Amino acid sequence: MKALLIVSDGMGDRPNKKLGGKTPLQAAKTPNLDYVAKIGCCGIMDTIAPGIPPGSDTAHLAIFGYDPHEYYTGRGAFEALGVGIHVNPGDVALRVNFATLQEEEKGLRIVDRRAGRKVPEGDKLAEKLNEYSLKTAKDVEFTLKHSVEHRGVLVLSGPGLSYKVSDTDSHEIQETVQESKPLDGSKEALKTAKIVNELSTAFHKILKNDPLNQERINRGEPPANGVLMRGAGILPKVIPLNEKYGISCSCVAAAALYRGVAAAVGMKLYKAPGDTATYETNEESIAKTALDILPENDLVFIHFKPTDNAAHDGNPELKVQMIEKLDNMVGKLIEGIDLENEHYIVLTADHTTPCTIRDHTGEPVPLEMAGPGVRTDQTTAFSEIDCQGGGLGRLRGKDLMPIIMDYLRKTRIFGS
């Protein structure tokens, strides 16, 4: 027995006036998602808990069976793993953005948190920043790596560090770059905050005079003259899935965070050709890659990003289109598996992202599963509304993996 676990990022939504009062899932043409619902079992899932808007990191930890209240230690380390940086115990990692900053009397004002999103010079700029030597902590080294667009990761390595520090990113344009502060009274947090602040200042001084930024200005593009830091984290201490359940498991994903969480819980990482995690992503390539590696795995996790992008952009019509891309991917997967005798397919979302809100909210997400022995309920369509009456009922994210493992016969009897 083998299972495909598909998470469509931010797929959950609210009824939208632009769609005649339907959610994007209800408005989309989804024959394959509906087929899985019809032959399988459905429900709704609070990834963390009712009314709690999940972060993408905590949501995926929960879906993989790890209670984030117990295991979550910040997002940065996941991002680092996802871009291929080895993270040692004690290392502190932060997510970073190349940003456009303006010097003012009150500090550095954030003009654009993403420096226009497109920063093809990111690799070269990161190389120059990595030449800087820390002054406040000579026993600490750092690595800054550009990933995609404006994004990157900063990893601090050395003794006496803590992830309990605040962001320099105010998360709002026209606000000033924040001073990182210790979030507890420890000397480790104080030391780490000083390092973050030193790097924040130094990076701006280096970048503002860089010829690559002058070239950007000459082209009419915003300069990438600063680095905003947020989401400090360390690797959580978890028992990997392969040890916990005795399974082989892999991940097919493009975006760093999801690859990082998957790596942290013991999954092998794959990236499908043409999976850009954008609206142009090649969904059929994702399906093919997953089917290619399925024979050597008990569980394959697939992350589908574009649904969340459309929601954050506040575009319900585009979200409908991305859901229909998801449906096409599911169709290709169904063609390659045996749902009667050998394979399970499980599909859900990590959180609700309403197009009207453009951010994560606390509503439960729809969930469906089908495969040998799954009890069929009365649900015949897949949506937030239809799944409410399904046989799986309402469960929490951390309950999903044990259910999947039980169908794969990887669980043990509790008691005698």
Secondary structure, 3 states (H helix, E strand, C coil): CEEEEEEECCEECCCEHHHCCECHHHHCCCHHHHHHHHHCEEEEEECCCCCCCCCHHHHHHHHCCCCHHHHCCCCHHHHHHHCCCCCCCCCEEEEEEEEEEEEECCEEEEEECCCCCCCCCHHHHHHHHCCCCCCCCCCCEEEEEECCCCEEEEEEECCCCCCCECCCCCCCCCCECCCCCECCCCHHHHHHHHHHHHHHHHHHHHHHCCHHHHHHHHCCCCCCCEEEEEEEECCCCCCCHHHHHCCCEEEECCCHHHHHHHHHCCCEEECCCCCCCCCCCCHHHHHHHHHHHHHHCCEEEEEECHHHHHHHCCCHHHHHHHHHHHHHHHHHHHHCCCCCCCEEEEEECCCECCCCCCCCECCCEEEEEECCCCCCCCCCCCCCCHHHHCCCEEEEHHHHHHHHHHHCCCCCCCCC
